Each structure stands twice: as C-alpha cells, then as structure tokens.
C-alpha cells in the first residue's frame, strides 16, 4: 500500500484513519502506544508521509532525509500546576510516591504536554464562557490522551490582615493597598487581574509586594507576616493562618491527567485514598471545599 503522491508531507489523524480504514480513535490509540510514526505539534498529532509509507510496507527505517520519529513519552510521576492544600495533603498522606511541582496552572499545562508531569491542577477562569479550564485544556492538548476531572469547588477570595477586616469588603476596596504578586502562570493571578479590571481599578492604583507568592501558602504567609495587606487566596488558607477573608468567587479546581498514567499504581493509590473518610474529613477541616462533584469528567481528550 502506498500513500498517494499528491498528499501533503504531513497527514492529519483523519487522513490516516481514512487511509487505514479505521476510526480516528484507533489512530490515537496507536499513536499513544507508539505503534505508528507521529509528531505532536502544538498539541495536535501529525503523521510524516515518508515514515508512514515505510511503516505501511513494513520497513521501520525512515527514508533518507526523513526526521526521526518522535512519540509521546511516558510522563514523570509528578503532579504539577496550581497549588491546592487538600491535593498537596492527599498526595503525601496517600503514600502514592507522586512528587509535586506547583508553579501555576498554565505551567502545569505545559508540563503535562511535554511529559514532565502526569497530572496538573488548574483553576483558570474563562470569562467568555463563564467557565473554568476547558478551553485552555482543549486548545493546548487537543489531541492528547488527557482527561480533565473535577477535584473540588473552592471558595476563592481575598486574604486580609485582621486590621482590614470590615474595611475591605470587596475588590473595589483594594485601591491604595499592598497586594501579593502571583506568577503570570497562576490561576489566582489571572483571576485577580480580571476582577481588578471589572472593578475599574487601574494597575497604578494598587502596589504589589516585591516577592512572588508561588503557592497558596506563600500568599497567606505574605499577609500574615505583614509584607502585604491582601492576597488572592482560599478560605482554607485564611482559616489556617488566622486571616480575615472576603469571598469573591466559587471556582472549580480541576485535574488534567494523562489517561495511561491514571491506571498506573501511583495515581490509583491517590484515587483510592480520596475515596476514604479521612479525605472528606480533611476537606471539612480545611474549609471552603465542596466535594459534591469530585471525580466528575469535564473534558475527555482523544
């Protein structure tokens, strides 16, 4: 069998499915299992024509000048993305052996796409859809074998020093205040920028602390230590650090997970732990968590 000479240098998943007379899902499965030559470009699968021709006739040696085959590698046993205190605790307590690298929602997307993490936490507000995460995941990982599942609904808001309790009642009262700076990839920072704009507060009407808070804990510590007046953060962190709290949003915190890694022992150990009573008890102790949708699938990749 030969690929027609008038086909482009790279074929799409649909074109390969038509060529092989199989469903597109079968092509995705073959690519994930490294059974067919493929490339991943900006989250999409492309199939080099020269290598595909060699594969079809049973010759695994690429044609002269053809690029070497690049396939999706087994992801590292790391959970990346945005920091969530309940997730952080559950990973440790479950004995799963999973490592963590929390440096913001968008950083987590990148790490899952590259294989540097098997899962990532996300809470990226999408105001045009009045939703969370799905658009970013579908655009970045359109053809990847990824599932997006709900972790929890969290009470997001402003962490405040006790001196400001009753004085700051919402985003509109932040003019002239010192705020905690979050990294550009952080969902909390993205949401704060949106809320400040909605409240009509210009960038020069607030001041930001010099240090960047990369986790929910960092943000709470900055306010508790007096380095900032306020920070975007979770009700759970306000309780832990004895801070005042003004709610601004009920946000959905999701996990994107590599589908193959989902069924491996480390992630299964985490899932099993989260079915136990101690998980629900910890969420209640932390406060600001709604677990009614825990485990609900919001997007399923190829």
C-alpha positions, 0 to 999 in steps of 0.5 A: 500500500502506498500513500498517494503522491499528491498528499501533503508531507504531513497527514492529519489523524483523519487522513490516516484513519481514512487511509487505514480504514479505521476510526480516528480513535484507533489512530490515537490509540496507536499513536499513544502506544507508539505503534505508528510514526507521529509528531505532536505539534502544538498539541495536535498529532501529525503523521510524516508521509515518508515514515508512514509509507515505510511503516505501511510496507513494513520497513521501520527505517525512515527514508533518507532525509526523513526526521526521526520519529518522535512519540509521546513519552511516558510522563514523570510521576509528578503532579504539577500546576496550581497549588491546592492544600487538600491535593498537596495533603492527599498526595503525601498522606496517600503514600502514592510516591507522586512528587509535586511541582506547583508553579501555576496552572498554565505551567502545569499545562505545559508540563503535562504536554511535554511529559514532565508531569502526569497530572496538573491542577488548574483553576483558570477562569474563562470569562467568555464562557463563564467557565473554568479550564476547558478551553485552555485544556482543549486548545493546548492538548487537543489531541492528547490522551488527557482527561480533565476531572473535577477535584473540588469547588473552592471558595476563592477570595481575598486574604486580609490582615485582621486590621482590614477586616470590615474595611475591605469588603470587596475588590473595589476596596483594594485601591491604595493597598499592598497586594501579593504578586502571583506568577503570570502562570497562576490561576489566582493571578489571572483571576485577580487581574480580571476582577481588578479590571471589572472593578475599574481599578487601574494597575497604578492604583494598587502596589504589589509586594516585591516577592512572588507568592508561588503557592497558596501558602506563600500568599497567606504567609505574605499577609500574615507576616505583614509584607502585604495587606491582601492576597488572592487566596482560599478560605482554607488558607485564611482559616489556617493562618488566622486571616480575615477573608472576603469571598469573591468567587466559587471556582472549580479546581480541576485535574488534567491527567494523562489517561495511561498514567491514571491506571498506573499504581501511583495515581490509583493509590491517590484515587483510592485514598480520596475515596476514604473518610479521612479525605472528606474529613480533611476537606471539612477541616480545611474549609471552603471545599465542596466535594459534591462533584469530585471525580466528575469528567469535564473534558475527555481528550482523544 
